[in-house]
Amino acid sequence: MLLARPALGAVRMTHDLLRYDLLLKGGHVLDPGQGLDAHLDIAVSGGKIAAIAPDIPAQDAARH
């Protein structure tokens, strides 16, 4: 299926509404201080880790 590319202004507006800049799905997270040793999703916003959870929705991120 081919979709029309939105105008540049629409892309910027959509990106502004997204919660995270980047989403890494299913990474092996090890953090002994927090007791983490599991496959989890990691969301990044503004260059910092914003969330670590079992299933962060991909539609919440600009890139995944």
Buried (B, 14 or more C-beta within 10 A) or exposed (E): EEEEEEEEEEEEEEEEEBBBBBBBBEEEBEEEEEEEEEEBBBBBBEEEEBBBEEEBEEEBBBEB
